Amino acid sequence: MNRENKFLIVILAVLVLSVLLTSVLIVYLIAARQQESVDSAEPQEDLALLLTPTEPTGESRIAYVTDQSDENEFSAIYVMDADGSHRQRLVESEDGICMFPSWAPDGQKIAYLIHTPGEDGELWDGNDRFEVWVAPLDGSAHIRISDAIPSIHQVHPVTWSPDGARLAVLAEVEEDITETLFVIWVDGSEVGYSIPLDFWAIEMMLWSPTGEELLFMPETDTTRMTVHLLSLEDRHVIPIYEVGMLDSWGWGVPLDWSPDGTEFAVANPLAQEVLIVGTDGELRRAAQIPSGFPVEIAWSPNGAYIAVSVSAEMLDAGDISDMTLHILETETLEPAAVFHEEEGMMTLLDWSSDSNRLLFTALFETPEGWLSADSLWICDITSGALEQLATGGGDDQVDEMGVWSP
């Protein structure tokens, strides 16, 4: 055998050996990846996050609070499709009460409140506090963004900035009974800034669609209340418009921004009116509601309608009244539809993103005289149908505070 043939045999042997080694390496990598997949599929000990991923349906979803305890307290937040399918538990609380879920503008996160007891284990005793959390829907851990705030006084939803980067949160600082507005980055990294407000009991704070202003209406010791506008650029508060309010208007808010942020709708219950007011304080349009007293307002995302919850009687704090839901056309403030709820309140109005459906909480009075949020309902504006939302719970389950995804 000559030298050239020997050289070719050596090259061939090296090639064969390389193929064999490559094959062994490929088999090893495949096996390792399969084992890694098995390991990652094992359940994780994450008690804060209880969301079970499902295939997206492409439809708007609903987040809501439900009673899952024997003590009839609200302790869990669920997310589901409007027909009751793909029901998922987002969060539960062993010690506190989950409240007011609020979708981020991109629909990928939900902010919510947890009402926690004080040292004596009691709620609503002055020593309790509210925590603000953000739950990403991609399965990552929930973020408690309220750690930097001394004492949160927040019994309405936190307000998202239009870009979804910040949250507006109200708090009482130390012994000061007036409110301070905190603007917090959603990742919990820092408080952007705080603005002391010379008002007490501000029960609502609405971020403008432009992201430049916040609208709010502080409570007073009289029946006259004033809508205020807070500029985030110069942090200056301007009184805009005064209305006559009732002692109670449910859990929702009696005003709402127009989708373009140039004006707002506000209820004027004592005069039985719904008003459209510009950000300059100029009254644009007004509608009389002769059948009752308007107490809550929700402007549809497409700008075409304004939903108004109307009480048949003047409400004192804690009262329940027979209510109707009026859908007004924005341009004329003429009624486009009216829905009736016997012996119960229609509160926490929330529009679907297509402006075809309106979600609300039905609030009833128990035989013992307590207010009880009983169930979620949907009004279909196009068909005129009014039906209870199927949440999959039992007859005694309490569902409330429902909100549509964007």
C-alpha atoms as a printed R data frame, in Angstrom:
    type eleno elety resid chain resno       x      y      z
1   ATOM     1    CA   MET     A     1   0.000  0.000  0.000
2   ATOM     2    CA   ASN     A     2   1.529  3.264 -1.067
3   ATOM     3    CA   ARG     A     3   1.715  6.397  1.058
4   ATOM     4    CA   GLU     A     4  -1.155  8.131 -0.767
5   ATOM     5    CA   ASN     A     5  -3.571  5.282  0.005
6   ATOM     6    CA   LYS     A     6  -2.540  5.272  3.662
7   ATOM     7    CA   PHE     A     7  -3.158  9.001  3.852
8   ATOM     8    CA   LEU     A     8  -6.665  8.628  2.357
9   ATOM     9    CA   ILE     A     9  -7.486  5.838  4.830
10  ATOM    10    CA   VAL     A    10  -6.482  8.082  7.743
11  ATOM    11    CA   ILE     A    11  -8.662 10.933  6.444
12  ATOM    12    CA   LEU     A    12 -11.618  8.564  5.999
13  ATOM    13    CA   ALA     A    13 -11.198  7.233  9.545
14  ATOM    14    CA   VAL     A    14 -11.158 10.768 10.955
15  ATOM    15    CA   LEU     A    15 -14.358 11.622  9.075
16  ATOM    16    CA   VAL     A    16 -16.117  8.476 10.316
17  ATOM    17    CA   LEU     A    17 -15.031  9.239 13.874
18  ATOM    18    CA   SER     A    18 -16.303 12.837 13.564
19  ATOM    19    CA   VAL     A    19 -19.701 11.638 12.377
20  ATOM    20    CA   LEU     A    20 -19.938  9.218 15.303
21  ATOM    21    CA   LEU     A    21 -18.990 11.897 17.856
22  ATOM    22    CA   THR     A    22 -21.466 14.376 16.343
23  ATOM    23    CA   SER     A    23 -24.254 11.811 16.540
24  ATOM    24    CA   VAL     A    24 -23.496 11.077 20.185
25  ATOM    25    CA   LEU     A    25 -23.479 14.802 20.966
26  ATOM    26    CA   ILE     A    26 -26.864 15.335 19.248
27  ATOM    27    CA   VAL     A    27 -28.430 12.448 21.188
28  ATOM    28    CA   TYR     A    28 -27.057 13.891 24.445
29  ATOM    29    CA   LEU     A    29 -28.410 17.384 23.755
30  ATOM    30    CA   ILE     A    30 -31.877 16.069 22.863
31  ATOM    31    CA   ALA     A    31 -32.022 14.040 26.058
32  ATOM    32    CA   ALA     A    32 -30.848 16.987 28.145
33  ATOM    33    CA   ARG     A    33 -33.473 19.291 26.640
34  ATOM    34    CA   GLN     A    34 -36.230 16.761 27.273
35  ATOM    35    CA   GLN     A    35 -35.159 16.480 30.905
36  ATOM    36    CA   GLU     A    36 -35.084 20.281 31.202
37  ATOM    37    CA   SER     A    37 -38.641 20.461 29.854
38  ATOM    38    CA   VAL     A    38 -39.774 17.899 32.425
39  ATOM    39    CA   ASP     A    39 -38.089 19.831 35.238
40  ATOM    40    CA   SER     A    40 -39.610 23.162 34.173
41  ATOM    41    CA   ALA     A    41 -43.069 21.605 33.981
42  ATOM    42    CA   GLU     A    42 -43.009 20.782 37.704
43  ATOM    43    CA   PRO     A    43 -45.390 23.003 39.738
44  ATOM    44    CA   GLN     A    44 -43.823 26.108 41.245
45  ATOM    45    CA   GLU     A    45 -44.431 27.170 44.834
46  ATOM    46    CA   ASP     A    46 -45.786 30.635 43.971
47  ATOM    47    CA   LEU     A    47 -48.751 31.425 46.206
48  ATOM    48    CA   ALA     A    48 -49.131 34.989 44.920
49  ATOM    49    CA   LEU     A    49 -49.743 34.008 41.310
50  ATOM    50    CA   LEU     A    50 -52.612 31.604 40.672
51  ATOM    51    CA   LEU     A    51 -53.374 32.361 37.039
52  ATOM    52    CA   THR     A    52 -53.617 29.248 34.876
53  ATOM    53    CA   PRO     A    53 -52.640 30.099 31.263
54  ATOM    54    CA   THR     A    54 -55.157 29.190 28.559
55  ATOM    55    CA   GLU     A    55 -55.314 29.710 24.833
56  ATOM    56    CA   PRO     A    56 -56.328 33.320 23.992
57  ATOM    57    CA   THR     A    57 -59.784 33.628 22.491
58  ATOM    58    CA   GLY     A    58 -59.366 36.996 20.800
59  ATOM    59    CA   GLU     A    59 -62.472 38.286 22.620
60  ATOM    60    CA   SER     A    60 -62.667 40.889 25.370
61  ATOM    61    CA   ARG     A    61 -62.294 39.420 28.827
62  ATOM    62    CA   ILE     A    62 -63.753 40.387 32.196
63  ATOM    63    CA   ALA     A    63 -61.930 40.681 35.511
64  ATOM    64    CA   TYR     A    64 -64.103 40.633 38.618
65  ATOM    65    CA   VAL     A    65 -64.121 40.119 42.384
66  ATOM    66    CA   THR     A    66 -65.846 37.080 43.854
67  ATOM    67    CA   ASP     A    67 -66.629 35.749 47.325
68  ATOM    68    CA   GLN     A    68 -64.853 32.462 47.854
69  ATOM    69    CA   SER     A    69 -65.030 32.319 51.663
70  ATOM    70    CA   ASP     A    70 -67.496 31.084 54.265
71  ATOM    71    CA   GLU     A    71 -67.517 34.488 55.954
72  ATOM    72    CA   ASN     A    72 -69.044 36.142 52.874
73  ATOM    73    CA   GLU     A    73 -66.004 38.356 52.283
74  ATOM    74    CA   PHE     A    74 -64.487 39.159 48.912
75  ATOM    75    CA   SER     A    75 -61.238 37.260 48.721
76  ATOM    76    CA   ALA     A    76 -60.434 36.431 45.098
77  ATOM    77    CA   ILE     A    77 -60.171 38.044 41.659
78  ATOM    78    CA   TYR     A    78 -61.000 36.023 38.548
79  ATOM    79    CA   VAL     A    79 -60.621 36.615 34.812
80  ATOM    80    CA   MET     A    80 -62.918 35.019 32.226
81  ATOM    81    CA   ASP     A    81 -64.535 35.425 28.827
82  ATOM    82    CA   ALA     A    82 -67.882 37.211 28.617
83  ATOM    83    CA   ASP     A    83 -69.738 33.902 28.175
84  ATOM    84    CA   GLY     A    84 -68.255 32.506 31.394
85  ATOM    85    CA   SER     A    85 -65.670 30.272 29.704
86  ATOM    86    CA   HIS     A    86 -61.892 30.180 30.297
87  ATOM    87    CA   ARG     A    87 -62.441 31.153 33.927
88  ATOM    88    CA   GLN     A    88 -59.142 31.676 35.754
89  ATOM    89    CA   ARG     A    89 -58.250 32.720 39.274
90  ATOM    90    CA   LEU     A    90 -55.831 35.633 39.207
91  ATOM    91    CA   VAL     A    91 -55.220 36.204 42.901
92  ATOM    92    CA   GLU     A    92 -56.585 35.311 46.330
93  ATOM    93    CA   SER     A    93 -55.957 36.768 49.777
94  ATOM    94    CA   GLU     A    94 -55.971 34.790 52.999
95  ATOM    95    CA   ASP     A    95 -56.012 37.795 55.347
96  ATOM    96    CA   GLY     A    96 -57.461 40.681 53.353
97  ATOM    97    CA   ILE     A    97 -60.141 41.490 50.808
98  ATOM    98    CA   CYS     A    98 -59.357 41.771 47.089
99  ATOM    99    CA   MET     A    99 -60.935 44.841 45.512
100 ATOM   100    CA   PHE     A   100 -61.308 46.842 42.304
101 ATOM   101    CA   PRO     A   101 -59.363 45.126 39.511
102 ATOM   102    CA   SER     A   102 -58.294 47.602 36.807
103 ATOM   103    CA   TRP     A   103 -56.909 46.646 33.379
104 ATOM   104    CA   ALA     A   104 -53.782 48.264 31.972
105 ATOM   105    CA   PRO     A   105 -54.371 50.028 28.627
106 ATOM   106    CA   ASP     A   106 -52.564 47.221 26.756
107 ATOM   107    CA   GLY     A   107 -54.647 44.501 28.452
108 ATOM   108    CA   GLN     A   108 -51.514 42.675 29.633
109 ATOM   109    CA   LYS     A   109 -51.643 43.625 33.334
110 ATOM   110    CA   ILE     A   110 -54.253 44.149 36.042
111 ATOM   111    CA   ALA     A   111 -53.866 46.466 39.022
112 ATOM   112    CA   TYR     A   112 -55.878 45.635 42.121
113 ATOM   113    CA   LEU     A   113 -56.259 46.544 45.792
114 ATOM   114    CA   ILE     A   114 -56.013 44.327 48.847
115 ATOM   115    CA   HIS     A   115 -57.650 45.663 51.990
116 ATOM   116    CA   THR     A   116 -55.631 44.282 54.917
117 ATOM   117    CA   PRO     A   117 -56.622 44.334 58.620
118 ATOM   118    CA   GLY     A   118 -54.734 46.174 61.341
119 ATOM   119    CA   GLU     A   119 -52.914 44.671 64.297
120 ATOM   120    CA   ASP     A   120 -56.203 43.697 65.937
121 ATOM   121    CA   GLY     A   121 -57.205 41.723 62.856
122 ATOM   122    CA   GLU     A   122 -60.188 43.958 62.089
123 ATOM   123    CA   LEU     A   123 -61.123 45.778 58.884
124 ATOM   124    CA   TRP     A   124 -62.535 49.325 58.720
125 ATOM   125    CA   ASP     A   125 -61.294 50.171 62.222
126 ATOM   126    CA   GLY     A   126 -58.890 52.954 61.280
127 ATOM   127    CA   ASN     A   127 -55.772 50.818 61.681
128 ATOM   128    CA   ASP     A   128 -56.186 48.843 58.480
129 ATOM   129    CA   ARG     A   129 -54.527 49.709 55.185
130 ATOM   130    CA   PHE     A   130 -54.775 49.190 51.440
131 ATOM   131    CA   GLU     A   131 -52.070 47.591 49.314
132 ATOM   132    CA   VAL     A   132 -51.766 48.223 45.575
133 ATOM   133    CA   TRP     A   133 -50.575 45.308 43.432
134 ATOM   134    CA   VAL     A   134 -49.999 44.793 39.713
135 ATOM   135    CA   ALA     A   135 -50.462 41.345 38.176
136 ATOM   136    CA   PRO     A   136 -48.832 40.676 34.781
137 ATOM   137    CA   LEU     A   137 -50.851 38.173 32.761
138 ATOM   138    CA   ASP     A   138 -47.749 36.516 31.294
139 ATOM   139    CA   GLY     A   139 -47.302 34.394 34.416
140 ATOM   140    CA   SER     A   140 -44.606 36.478 36.097
141 ATOM   141    CA   ALA     A   141 -44.811 37.447 39.759
142 ATOM   142    CA   HIS     A   142 -47.180 40.086 41.084
143 ATOM   143    CA   ILE     A   143 -45.616 43.408 42.097
144 ATOM   144    CA   ARG     A   144 -46.612 45.304 45.239
145 ATOM   145    CA   ILE     A   145 -46.136 48.910 44.205
146 ATOM   146    CA   SER     A   146 -47.493 50.503 47.381
147 ATOM   147    CA   ASP     A   147 -44.491 49.804 49.628
148 ATOM   148    CA   ALA     A   148 -43.221 53.374 49.235
149 ATOM   149    CA   ILE     A   149 -46.496 54.946 50.391
150 ATOM   150    CA   PRO     A   150 -47.004 55.460 54.156
151 ATOM   151    CA   SER     A   151 -50.776 54.994 54.484
152 ATOM   152    CA   ILE     A   152 -53.030 54.391 51.510
153 ATOM   153    CA   HIS     A   153 -56.621 55.589 51.664
154 ATOM   154    CA   GLN     A   154 -58.029 54.168 48.452
155 ATOM   155    CA   VAL     A   155 -61.501 52.732 48.129
156 ATOM   156    CA   HIS     A   156 -61.846 53.220 44.388
157 ATOM   157    CA   PRO     A   157 -59.782 51.761 41.554
158 ATOM   158    CA   VAL     A   158 -56.296 53.063 41.013
159 ATOM   159    CA   THR     A   159 -55.973 54.971 37.758
160 ATOM   160    CA   TRP     A   160 -53.667 53.939 34.906
161 ATOM   161    CA   SER     A   161 -51.861 56.497 32.778
162 ATOM   162    CA   PRO     A   162 -52.836 56.163 29.092
163 ATOM   163    CA   ASP     A   163 -49.383 54.772 28.241
164 ATOM   164    CA   GLY     A   164 -49.681 52.129 30.985
165 ATOM   165    CA   ALA     A   165 -46.376 53.131 32.599
166 ATOM   166    CA   ARG     A   166 -47.727 54.794 35.759
167 ATOM   167    CA   LEU     A   167 -50.511 54.540 38.319
168 ATOM   168    CA   ALA     A   168 -52.204 57.365 40.234
169 ATOM   169    CA   VAL     A   169 -52.781 56.410 43.881
170 ATOM   170    CA   LEU     A   170 -54.372 58.455 46.676
171 ATOM   171    CA   ALA     A   171 -53.041 58.250 50.235
172 ATOM   172    CA   GLU     A   172 -53.258 59.836 53.644
173 ATOM   173    CA   VAL     A   173 -49.740 60.630 54.870
174 ATOM   174    CA   GLU     A   174 -49.105 60.189 58.600
175 ATOM   175    CA   GLU     A   175 -51.644 62.170 60.662
176 ATOM   176    CA   ASP     A   176 -52.648 64.489 57.839
177 ATOM   177    CA   ILE     A   177 -56.330 63.945 57.021
178 ATOM   178    CA   THR     A   178 -55.978 65.513 53.575
179 ATOM   179    CA   GLU     A   179 -55.027 63.467 50.541
180 ATOM   180    CA   THR     A   180 -51.733 63.168 48.688
181 ATOM   181    CA   LEU     A   181 -51.575 61.969 45.100
182 ATOM   182    CA   PHE     A   182 -48.711 59.577 44.343
183 ATOM   183    CA   VAL     A   183 -47.735 58.802 40.762
184 ATOM   184    CA   ILE     A   184 -45.914 55.453 40.774
185 ATOM   185    CA   TRP     A   185 -44.069 53.573 38.049
186 ATOM   186    CA   VAL     A   186 -45.854 50.290 37.413
187 ATOM   187    CA   ASP     A   187 -42.743 48.155 37.931
188 ATOM   188    CA   GLY     A   188 -42.607 49.427 41.523
189 ATOM   189    CA   SER     A   189 -39.128 50.853 41.060
190 ATOM   190    CA   GLU     A   190 -39.937 54.300 42.412
191 ATOM   191    CA   VAL     A   191 -42.520 56.960 43.124
192 ATOM   192    CA   GLY     A   192 -42.410 59.374 40.212
193 ATOM   193    CA   TYR     A   193 -43.644 62.271 42.311
194 ATOM   194    CA   SER     A   194 -46.217 63.181 44.950
195 ATOM   195    CA   ILE     A   195 -48.657 66.092 45.005
196 ATOM   196    CA   PRO     A   196 -50.266 67.191 48.315
197 ATOM   197    CA   LEU     A   197 -53.957 67.997 47.827
198 ATOM   198    CA   ASP     A   198 -55.792 70.259 50.239
199 ATOM   199    CA   PHE     A   199 -58.888 68.052 50.256
200 ATOM   200    CA   TRP     A   200 -60.157 65.147 52.308
201 ATOM   201    CA   ALA     A   201 -62.052 62.068 51.099
202 ATOM   202    CA   ILE     A   202 -61.294 62.224 47.386
203 ATOM   203    CA   GLU     A   203 -63.127 59.125 46.218
204 ATOM   204    CA   MET     A   204 -62.224 59.235 42.532
205 ATOM   205    CA   MET     A   205 -59.271 60.200 40.334
206 ATOM   206    CA   LEU     A   206 -59.589 59.900 36.544
207 ATOM   207    CA   TRP     A   207 -56.570 60.182 34.241
208 ATOM   208    CA   SER     A   208 -57.333 62.096 31.061
209 ATOM   209    CA   PRO     A   209 -57.016 60.256 27.718
210 ATOM   210    CA   THR     A   210 -54.276 62.736 26.779
211 ATOM   211    CA   GLY     A   211 -52.245 61.824 29.874
212 ATOM   212    CA   GLU     A   212 -51.793 65.476 30.830
213 ATOM   213    CA   GLU     A   213 -54.493 65.955 33.492
214 ATOM   214    CA   LEU     A   214 -56.391 64.232 36.292
215 ATOM   215    CA   LEU     A   215 -60.058 64.845 37.040
216 ATOM   216    CA   PHE     A   216 -61.454 64.460 40.559
217 ATOM   217    CA   MET     A   217 -64.325 65.512 42.817
218 ATOM   218    CA   PRO     A   218 -63.563 65.757 46.566
219 ATOM   219    CA   GLU     A   219 -66.304 65.194 49.101
220 ATOM   220    CA   THR     A   220 -67.492 68.103 51.229
221 ATOM   221    CA   ASP     A   221 -69.727 68.556 54.267
222 ATOM   222    CA   THR     A   222 -72.397 70.118 52.055
223 ATOM   223    CA   THR     A   223 -74.464 68.947 49.105
224 ATOM   224    CA   ARG     A   224 -72.394 71.138 46.760
225 ATOM   225    CA   MET     A   225 -69.370 69.427 45.201
226 ATOM   226    CA   THR     A   226 -66.879 70.810 42.704
227 ATOM   227    CA   VAL     A   227 -65.117 69.012 39.862
228 ATOM   228    CA   HIS     A   228 -61.386 69.831 39.919
229 ATOM   229    CA   LEU     A   229 -58.727 69.508 37.231
230 ATOM   230    CA   LEU     A   230 -55.115 68.754 38.157
231 ATOM   231    CA   SER     A   231 -52.467 69.613 35.579
232 ATOM   232    CA   LEU     A   232 -49.573 67.160 35.764
233 ATOM   233    CA   GLU     A   233 -47.282 69.595 33.962
234 ATOM   234    CA   ASP     A   234 -47.368 72.404 36.525
235 ATOM   235    CA   ARG     A   235 -49.166 70.394 39.297
236 ATOM   236    CA   HIS     A   236 -51.760 73.120 39.628
237 ATOM   237    CA   VAL     A   237 -55.333 72.344 40.777
238 ATOM   238    CA   ILE     A   238 -58.187 74.276 39.158
239 ATOM   239    CA   PRO     A   239 -61.869 74.164 40.243
240 ATOM   240    CA   ILE     A   240 -63.901 73.547 37.081
241 ATOM   241    CA   TYR     A   241 -67.595 73.075 37.772
242 ATOM   242    CA   GLU     A   242 -69.926 72.834 40.783
243 ATOM   243    CA   VAL     A   243 -72.866 70.419 41.036
244 ATOM   244    CA   GLY     A   244 -75.381 69.365 43.682
245 ATOM   245    CA   MET     A   245 -74.735 65.811 44.895
246 ATOM   246    CA   LEU     A   246 -76.638 63.291 47.006
247 ATOM   247    CA   ASP     A   247 -75.254 61.853 50.231
248 ATOM   248    CA   SER     A   248 -74.544 58.564 48.454
249 ATOM   249    CA   TRP     A   249 -74.073 57.553 44.823
250 ATOM   250    CA   GLY     A   250 -73.109 53.885 45.081
251 ATOM   251    CA   TRP     A   251 -69.586 52.696 44.404
252 ATOM   252    CA   GLY     A   252 -69.012 54.170 40.981
253 ATOM   253    CA   VAL     A   253 -68.206 57.723 39.945
254 ATOM   254    CA   PRO     A   254 -70.575 60.534 38.919
255 ATOM   255    CA   LEU     A   255 -68.282 61.825 36.158
256 ATOM   256    CA   ASP     A   256 -66.199 60.549 33.252
257 ATOM   257    CA   TRP     A   257 -63.903 61.845 30.513
258 ATOM   258    CA   SER     A   258 -64.846 61.994 26.857
259 ATOM   259    CA   PRO     A   259 -62.649 59.625 24.817
260 ATOM   260    CA   ASP     A   260 -60.723 62.541 23.273
261 ATOM   261    CA   GLY     A   261 -60.143 64.258 26.630
262 ATOM   262    CA   THR     A   262 -61.623 67.629 25.594
263 ATOM   263    CA   GLU     A   263 -64.677 67.493 27.875
264 ATOM   264    CA   PHE     A   264 -66.316 65.445 30.614
265 ATOM   265    CA   ALA     A   265 -69.784 64.303 31.620
266 ATOM   266    CA   VAL     A   266 -70.940 64.864 35.192
267 ATOM   267    CA   ALA     A   267 -74.111 64.023 37.094
268 ATOM   268    CA   ASN     A   268 -75.971 66.856 38.821
269 ATOM   269    CA   PRO     A   269 -78.417 64.798 40.912
270 ATOM   270    CA   LEU     A   270 -80.128 67.570 42.895
271 ATOM   271    CA   ALA     A   271 -81.137 69.261 39.637
272 ATOM   272    CA   GLN     A   272 -81.824 65.859 37.978
273 ATOM   273    CA   GLU     A   273 -79.398 66.667 35.149
274 ATOM   274    CA   VAL     A   274 -76.546 65.192 33.151
275 ATOM   275    CA   LEU     A   275 -74.063 67.823 32.004
276 ATOM   276    CA   ILE     A   276 -71.333 67.936 29.351
277 ATOM   277    CA   VAL     A   277 -68.619 70.375 30.415
278 ATOM   278    CA   GLY     A   278 -65.425 71.462 28.656
279 ATOM   279    CA   THR     A   279 -62.059 71.449 30.399
280 ATOM   280    CA   ASP     A   280 -62.339 75.249 30.393
281 ATOM   281    CA   GLY     A   281 -65.387 74.954 32.682
282 ATOM   282    CA   GLU     A   282 -67.861 75.955 29.956
283 ATOM   283    CA   LEU     A   283 -71.180 74.073 29.937
284 ATOM   284    CA   ARG     A   284 -71.607 72.499 26.489
285 ATOM   285    CA   ARG     A   285 -74.858 70.524 26.776
286 ATOM   286    CA   ALA     A   286 -77.344 69.464 29.461
287 ATOM   287    CA   ALA     A   287 -80.112 66.871 29.680
288 ATOM   288    CA   GLN     A   288 -82.948 66.675 32.187
289 ATOM   289    CA   ILE     A   289 -83.687 63.263 33.771
290 ATOM   290    CA   PRO     A   290 -87.281 63.708 34.987
291 ATOM   291    CA   SER     A   291 -87.654 60.075 36.084
292 ATOM   292    CA   GLY     A   292 -85.041 60.245 38.825
293 ATOM   293    CA   PHE     A   293 -81.660 61.350 40.124
294 ATOM   294    CA   PRO     A   294 -78.519 60.521 38.065
295 ATOM   295    CA   VAL     A   295 -75.782 59.111 40.311
296 ATOM   296    CA   GLU     A   296 -73.183 57.419 38.058
297 ATOM   297    CA   ILE     A   297 -71.695 58.200 34.645
298 ATOM   298    CA   ALA     A   298 -69.734 56.149 32.081
299 ATOM   299    CA   TRP     A   299 -68.774 57.464 28.611
300 ATOM   300    CA   SER     A   300 -68.489 54.790 25.893
301 ATOM   301    CA   PRO     A   301 -65.048 54.249 24.276
302 ATOM   302    CA   ASN     A   302 -66.342 55.186 20.811
303 ATOM   303    CA   GLY     A   303 -67.756 58.439 22.190
304 ATOM   304    CA   ALA     A   304 -71.282 57.762 20.927
305 ATOM   305    CA   TYR     A   305 -73.045 57.025 24.230
306 ATOM   306    CA   ILE     A   306 -73.125 58.053 27.869
307 ATOM   307    CA   ALA     A   307 -74.475 55.531 30.372
308 ATOM   308    CA   VAL     A   308 -76.246 57.009 33.395
309 ATOM   309    CA   SER     A   309 -77.392 55.108 36.473
310 ATOM   310    CA   VAL     A   310 -80.560 56.828 37.730
311 ATOM   311    CA   SER     A   311 -82.053 56.454 41.211
312 ATOM   312    CA   ALA     A   312 -85.810 56.700 41.631
313 ATOM   313    CA   GLU     A   313 -85.334 58.330 45.039
314 ATOM   314    CA   MET     A   314 -82.919 60.736 46.681
315 ATOM   315    CA   LEU     A   315 -80.301 58.554 48.379
316 ATOM   316    CA   ASP     A   316 -78.947 58.917 51.868
317 ATOM   317    CA   ALA     A   317 -75.743 57.089 52.806
318 ATOM   318    CA   GLY     A   318 -76.383 53.344 52.838
319 ATOM   319    CA   ASP     A   319 -79.731 53.509 51.035
320 ATOM   320    CA   ILE     A   320 -80.855 51.186 48.250
321 ATOM   321    CA   SER     A   321 -83.196 52.508 45.584
322 ATOM   322    CA   ASP     A   322 -85.050 51.198 42.556
323 ATOM   323    CA   MET     A   323 -82.830 52.199 39.608
324 ATOM   324    CA   THR     A   324 -82.859 52.522 35.850
325 ATOM   325    CA   LEU     A   325 -79.946 52.613 33.432
326 ATOM   326    CA   HIS     A   326 -80.223 55.287 30.737
327 ATOM   327    CA   ILE     A   327 -78.115 55.155 27.578
328 ATOM   328    CA   LEU     A   328 -77.891 58.671 26.156
329 ATOM   329    CA   GLU     A   329 -76.678 59.650 22.702
330 ATOM   330    CA   THR     A   330 -73.715 61.972 23.229
331 ATOM   331    CA   GLU     A   331 -74.527 64.606 20.622
332 ATOM   332    CA   THR     A   332 -78.149 65.147 21.594
333 ATOM   333    CA   LEU     A   333 -78.291 63.608 25.105
334 ATOM   334    CA   GLU     A   334 -81.515 61.941 23.978
335 ATOM   335    CA   PRO     A   335 -82.159 58.436 25.400
336 ATOM   336    CA   ALA     A   336 -81.155 55.601 23.087
337 ATOM   337    CA   ALA     A   337 -82.185 52.842 25.522
338 ATOM   338    CA   VAL     A   338 -83.426 52.382 29.084
339 ATOM   339    CA   PHE     A   339 -82.854 49.306 31.266
340 ATOM   340    CA   HIS     A   340 -84.708 48.707 34.520
341 ATOM   341    CA   GLU     A   341 -83.572 46.890 37.677
342 ATOM   342    CA   GLU     A   342 -86.274 46.274 40.293
343 ATOM   343    CA   GLU     A   343 -85.398 46.795 43.955
344 ATOM   344    CA   GLY     A   344 -81.685 47.112 43.375
345 ATOM   345    CA   MET     A   345 -78.891 49.477 42.442
346 ATOM   346    CA   MET     A   346 -76.952 49.412 39.183
347 ATOM   347    CA   THR     A   347 -73.434 50.492 40.042
348 ATOM   348    CA   LEU     A   348 -69.831 50.332 38.771
349 ATOM   349    CA   LEU     A   349 -70.717 50.846 35.111
350 ATOM   350    CA   ASP     A   350 -68.084 49.688 32.622
351 ATOM   351    CA   TRP     A   351 -68.227 49.653 28.808
352 ATOM   352    CA   SER     A   352 -66.831 46.939 26.553
353 ATOM   353    CA   SER     A   353 -64.134 48.095 24.121
354 ATOM   354    CA   ASP     A   354 -66.559 47.889 21.159
355 ATOM   355    CA   SER     A   355 -69.117 50.072 23.020
356 ATOM   356    CA   ASN     A   356 -71.857 47.495 22.384
357 ATOM   357    CA   ARG     A   357 -72.145 46.107 25.931
358 ATOM   358    CA   LEU     A   358 -72.252 47.611 29.393
359 ATOM   359    CA   LEU     A   359 -71.237 45.678 32.490
360 ATOM   360    CA   PHE     A   360 -72.514 46.589 35.963
361 ATOM   361    CA   THR     A   361 -72.816 45.271 39.519
362 ATOM   362    CA   ALA     A   362 -76.324 44.727 40.885
363 ATOM   363    CA   LEU     A   363 -76.471 45.871 44.506
364 ATOM   364    CA   PHE     A   364 -79.314 44.684 46.732
365 ATOM   365    CA   GLU     A   365 -80.382 45.032 50.360
366 ATOM   366    CA   THR     A   366 -80.337 41.913 52.544
367 ATOM   367    CA   PRO     A   367 -83.145 41.084 54.995
368 ATOM   368    CA   GLU     A   368 -80.835 42.309 57.769
369 ATOM   369    CA   GLY     A   369 -80.632 45.721 56.091
370 ATOM   370    CA   TRP     A   370 -77.047 45.380 54.805
371 ATOM   371    CA   LEU     A   371 -75.912 46.321 51.311
372 ATOM   372    CA   SER     A   372 -75.011 43.216 49.341
373 ATOM   373    CA   ALA     A   373 -73.418 43.074 45.908
374 ATOM   374    CA   ASP     A   374 -75.152 40.080 44.404
375 ATOM   375    CA   SER     A   375 -74.222 39.590 40.781
376 ATOM   376    CA   LEU     A   376 -72.787 40.938 37.533
377 ATOM   377    CA   TRP     A   377 -75.058 41.906 34.641
378 ATOM   378    CA   ILE     A   378 -74.539 42.854 30.993
379 ATOM   379    CA   CYS     A   379 -76.688 45.202 28.921
380 ATOM   380    CA   ASP     A   380 -76.464 44.624 25.177
381 ATOM   381    CA   ILE     A   381 -77.017 48.025 23.588
382 ATOM   382    CA   THR     A   382 -77.619 46.645 20.093
383 ATOM   383    CA   SER     A   383 -80.202 43.993 21.020
384 ATOM   384    CA   GLY     A   384 -81.636 45.549 24.175
385 ATOM   385    CA   ALA     A   385 -81.017 42.353 26.136
386 ATOM   386    CA   LEU     A   386 -80.290 42.442 29.876
387 ATOM   387    CA   GLU     A   387 -78.892 39.269 31.377
388 ATOM   388    CA   GLN     A   388 -76.954 38.053 34.386
389 ATOM   389    CA   LEU     A   389 -73.353 37.112 33.731
390 ATOM   390    CA   ALA     A   390 -72.644 33.405 34.193
391 ATOM   391    CA   THR     A   391 -69.563 33.134 36.427
392 ATOM   392    CA   GLY     A   392 -69.803 29.447 37.260
393 ATOM   393    CA   GLY     A   393 -70.403 30.036 40.983
394 ATOM   394    CA   GLY     A   394 -73.167 28.749 43.237
395 ATOM   395    CA   ASP     A   395 -76.404 30.462 44.223
396 ATOM   396    CA   ASP     A   396 -74.801 32.052 47.298
397 ATOM   397    CA   GLN     A   397 -71.694 33.346 45.494
398 ATOM   398    CA   VAL     A   398 -71.231 37.100 45.392
399 ATOM   399    CA   ASP     A   399 -69.715 38.577 42.209
400 ATOM   400    CA   GLU     A   400 -68.983 42.274 41.754
401 ATOM   401    CA   MET     A   401 -66.626 45.005 40.508
402 ATOM   402    CA   GLY     A   402 -66.486 43.624 36.975
403 ATOM   403    CA   VAL     A   403 -64.344 45.408 34.356
404 ATOM   404    CA   TRP     A   404 -63.814 44.737 30.641
405 ATOM   405    CA   SER     A   405 -60.364 44.299 29.147
406 ATOM   406    CA   PRO     A   406 -59.354 46.984 26.592
